[in-house]
């Protein structure tokens, strides 16, 4: 048996699609909500999910709250905009018994305004998202959180896909990009990192060239160009924010 843990805030536009895709996978879905003002909580309760209403302590910390509250040790960790396809659902339904020495990697199909992005930054994407909580936890990073697990675990990739519906509009994409850039700058500051000339000016350009040309982002049309350009902008802005935060400390 496994538990599903999802963090939410104002996800009424997408959470039903995610929960519907998980039907038959688990009888324990834990929602960690950090202040939704829309119908997110009502929708989650309609699917008999356990809802934990809490403040925002960062992605890693809030995910760990859900893990601690889960009924089972095996955890499938998803975001509110990540549904699973029928193949992955069938695999999860038949994946028993689990081996504590294994963590499971899932393959992602990323969508931009409902268009499947096949190349560039959002091309083939794989992440470990199924694990035993006795062995694995999230770190407490505010953004771009990582799983912490023993070095001797075996990584197995499951068949099927996670369908990641990242954004519904260009404005949402822009807002998320700036928010992530600021959050990541704060994380870098805590790590004692600096924003030098190379990071500010060469890193964004290299990022765009790498993903748009070498990783074929141009094959995704104007959406591919926008994603690669925005990702380069994100790289630039996180170092701009970091430089500003460090400058405040030096005054």
N, C-alpha and C positions, 0 to 999 in steps of 0.2 A: 504494500500500500504506500501511496505517496500523498503529500500535501502540496497544494499550490499556493504560492505567496505572491501577491500583487500589491504594489504601492499605487495610490491614486490621489489625484486632486483635480476636481472638475473634469471628469472623463466621461460624462454622460453621452457624448457623441460617439464613443467608440467601445466602452466597456462591455456593453451587451454583446457585441460581436465577439469579443474575446471570451467572455464567459460561456457563450453558446458553443464555441468551438471546443471547450473543455468538458462538455457534458459526457459522462461516462468514464472520465479519466480519474477522478477523485471525488470522494464524498467529504473532503475537507479543503475548502477554498478559503484562505485567509486574506482579507483586504485590509491594508494599513492605509487609512485615509488621513491626510494632513490638512483638513479644513475645506472640503468641497462645499460649494454653495449652490450647486445645481442638483440634478437628480441622481448623481452617482451612487450615493448610499442606498437610496430606494431601489435602484436597479440591481445592485449587488445583493440586497436582501431578498429580492424576488428570486434569485438563484440560490437561496439558502446559504449564502456565504457568511462567514464570521467577519464582522466589521470592527476593526479597532480604530477609534478616532483619537488622533494624537496630534502633536505639533510637528514642525519640520526640523529634523536634526541632521539632515543630509541623506543622500540616497543609500549609502551603506548602512547607516545606523537605523533608518526606518525599515529597510529590508530585514535587518537582523531582529527587529521587534516582531515582525511577522513570523520569522523562523522560530523564535522562542515560543510563540503562541500556538504553533502548529501541532496537530494531533500526532503526526507521524514523523519519524526521523528523516525519511527521504523527502527532499524538497525540490519541487519544480519552481524555479524563480523566473517570473515573467513581468514585463511592464504592461500597463493597461492597454497599450496599443499593439500588443503582440498576441495574435491569434495563432492557432496551430492548424495545419492542414489535416485531411482525413488519414493520410499515410502515417504521419507522426502520432496522431491520436491512436491508431491501431497498434503501433509499436509500443506506446506507453501503456496501453491496456493489457498488453501481453508480456511486459517486461518484469518477470518475477521468477525466482527470488532475486533480490539485488545483492551485489557483491560490494561490501563496504570499502574495498580497496580500489574501486572504480569511480571515476566521475564521468559524466556523459556530456558530450559536446553536441550542440544543435546547430543546424544550418539555417541561415536567415535569408529570406527574400525581402528586400526593402522596397517600400513603395513611397513615391512622392506624389501627393495628390492623386492617389490610386493608380499611378503608372509604375510598373515594375522597373526598377533601376538595375541594370545588369552589369554595369562596368563602373570604373572610377572608384571614388571614395566608398560608395555604397554597393559595390559589386559583391562577389562571393564573400559572405560574412559568417563566421562560426564562433560560437561562444559556449563555454561550459555553463550550463544552467540547471542540471539535474545532479544532485549530490546528497550525501549523508551529512546532516548537521552535526553529528558527533565528530566528524573529521574536517568539516569545511564551514567557514563563515565569511561574510563580507567584511572588508576593512571599513573604517569609519569615514572614508573620504566623502566630502560634500558632493562631488561630481566625479565622473569617470572612476567609479568605485571598482575595486578588484576583489576577486575571491582569494582567500588565503587557505591553502591546503598543503598537506605533507608532500614532500618532493617525490616520494616513492609511489604515489597513486598512478594508476593506469587510466589514460584518457581514451574513451571509446566514443566514436561519432555515430549517432543514431540516424536511421533513414527518416525521410520526411522533412518538412520545412516549418519554421516559424514565419508567419506572415506579419511583417513589421510595417504597420501603417504610420509612418513617421510624422507627417504633417498633412494638414488639409488645405493650407493656403500659404502663399508667399509671405504674408505678414506673420503668420505663426512661425514659419521657418526663421524669419529675421529675428523675431523676439527670442526664440529659443537659442539661436546662435549667440546673441549678445549676453543672455543670461548664463549660458555655459562658459563663455569666455571669462566673465567676471568671476564665476565660481572657481574656475580652474586657476585663475590668477591668484585667488586667495589661497588655494592649495599650494601653489608654487611658492608663495611668500612664506608660508609655514615651513616649507622644506628648505628655505634659505636660498632660493634660486634668484638669479638676476636676469634682467632683460637688456642684453647688449645689442650692439649694432647688427650683428649677424642674425640674431633671433628676430629682431624687429623688421629687417628689410630683406634678408636672403631666405629665411625660413618660409615666409608666405609665398614667395615666388617659386621656390623649389616645390612646395606643396602642390601648387596649381599645376606646374609642369608635369610632376610625377603622376598625378591622378588624371589629368585631362588628356595628356598625350601618351605616356607610357602605360597607363592602366586603362586606356581607351575610353575615357569618360565622354569623349566627343561622339561616340556611337549612340549615346542616350539622348541625342538631340539637344534642344535648348534647355531641357531639364538637367541634363548632364553638365552642361556649361554652367548653369546657375548653381548647382550643387558644388562643383569644383571651385568656382569663384568664391562662393560663400564660405566654403571650408578654408580657403586661403585667407579670407577676411577674418574668420574666427582665429586662425593662427596669429595673425597680426594683432588683433584686438586683445587677446589674452596677454600678450607681452606688453602692449600699451597699458593695460590695466595694472599689470605687475609692476611696471616702471613707476606708475603713479602711486601705487600702494607703498613701494619702497621709498619713494621720494617723501611721502608724508612722514614716514618713520625717521627720516634723516633730518627733519626740521627741528 
